[in-house]
Amino acid sequence: MKYLLAICGLAAALNVSGQTPQGSLFGGFESNSQWLLDDFDLKVSASEPGFIAPEDAFRANSYFQLNYNYGEFTAGLQHESYMPSALLGYSPTFDNQNGIATYYLNFKHDQLDLTAGYFYEQFGNGLILRGWEDRQLGINSAFQGVRAKFNPTEYIAFTGLIGQQRNGFELSEGVINAFDLNVDLSQKMQWSLLDLRIGGSYVNRFQDRGTNSLIPTNVAAYSGRLDWGSGQFYGGIEAIKKDPDVIANEGTLVSNRLYDGTALQANIGYSKKGLGTSATFRRLENFSFYSDRLAEGNQFNQELINYTPALTKQQDYLLTNIYVYNAQPRLITDPLDQRAGEVGVQSDLFFSFPKESTLGKIGTKVAANFSYWAGLDATFYEDQSYDVAFIGEGNRYFRDINTEIKNRWSKTFNSVLTYQNIIADKGVVLGGPLGSQGDIKATILVAEGTYKLGKGRSVRGVLQYLSTEQDRKNWSGAVVEYNFNAKWSIYAADAYNYGGEGKIHYYNTGGSFTKGRTRFAMNYGRQRGGLICVGGVCRFVPENNGFSMNLNVTF
């Protein structure tokens, strides 16, 4: 409450200089809730009990954000509530928490940008540092402290920050000091045919080592990057080195042995009207960087300083999201599960047929994607040391080939056809040691059509099929969605797992109402257990049944 009073007092003080209201107030309210219900038929084998709702069957994650801007000053806060517990699959650090979670005061003048309180920041691609929020994943890795941005010229940008990272309603034990510098060489040299930018970052974590004198108090990471563009071509490269540090697993140090880490990401692309192609290569070796050394290995992505999303195509359908890839940057030396990181590539191709061609007349667009990710080729020794090849022949973790064809047959009807072929290591998608349980090989087909009925009305239908001989065998799926107008819509969906030991329907039905800046949605049905991914970052959600509601208001 003291932060709320302080910010309201600031807003009032800034407003007294005139008789008419000055400045602007903006923000929003979001509430995501669920009411869990027993479902004894929600089981994949006869020996399982099904889903039994917990005692705190009703749960809600709610967020209220308020910001006030007056001239060069902006102040704000975010109140959060997870009562009586956070939604299923969220970190237990949020359970039964309620209060002001973040607050800030920002000042901008000419080339200077200062922030005190909580703030989000990203250096480069985020591989070395990224503080961000994703409510759907239960991630808020904001930094609390002070950040300064300074642009002494049009082609130089400097950022410096010091603070601690958020962990639920608490702060990490580690203190982060970080600096970032970007130079736009093409603007400095006034090049017209070449866009060339270089940058570098430094991120240091200071954490008391207690009585253990064998581990470092300071662990730093250093990065250099280059981005370029010329005509229709573009590309970039970023390389990072992390100081030697201990490794941990869910709150426990593995040993006092120190290991350094590296990261390398490079991309190249070409784009013109009707055609685009790009490719990205990334290699991560022992490259998990946490603001608390003991946070490594937690499944909720809490206290992560850096950002290593899975570089695969992000799918939107029921069945294309069953077998997904979660990046594997960690070093693990356990004799039963040994890995040093990951290496792989992703490439995309987009093509639109010329309008004068036969396929162009029906608006045909083709998108193809390929991704391949494997563990680093490493040899581990009894003393927990290891040797690793730059690429080598490590265990394959994930391979995805997919193609999407879009057609606009008329002003009222369009379609999307999707083909996907996946090979996924069982340890990646189901948990457990990687590279030792075999693969899941799956083929997925999706057909989607949308018909516009006029006056804002439309109907959308999706048919899906997944074929595999491993895991839970075959699936079929269907979605029907009807939009009455821009305000009202309803839908019904079902994903039917009919090939495994326990035949089961994951049915869902619901609808939404939108008016202006307010949206309300309600849903009833079953949630398939497994990884839920947003932007290449995943969290695990157990199977459940019940009602869910969402209210979102912005102002």
Secondary structure, 3 states (H helix, E strand, C coil): CHHHHHHHHHHHHHHCCCCCCCCEEEEEEEEEEEEECCECCCCCCCCCCCECCCCCCEEEEEEEEEEEEECCEEEEEEEEEEECCCCCCCCHHHCCEEEEEEEEEEEEECCEEEEEEEECCEECCCCCEECCEECCCCEECCEEEEEEEEEEECCEEEEEEEEEEEECCEECCCEEEEEEEEEEHHHHHCCCCCEEEEEEEEEEEECCCCCCCCCCCEEEEEEEEEEEEECCEEEEEEEEEEEEECCEECCEECCCCCEEEEEEEEEEEEEECCEEEEEEEEEEECCCCECCHHHCCCCCCCCECCCCCCCCCCCCCCCCCCCCCCCCCCCEEECCEEECEEEEEEEEEEEECCCCCCCHHHCCEEEEEEEEEEECCEEECCCCCEEECCCCCCCEEEEEEEEEEEEECCCCEEEEEEEEEEEEEHHHHHCCCCCCCCEEEEEEEEEEEEEEEECCEEEEEEEEEEEECCCCCCEEEEEEEEECCCCEEEEEEEEEECCCCCCEEEEEEEEEEEECCEEEEEEEEEECCEEEEECCEEEEECCEEEEEEEEEEEC
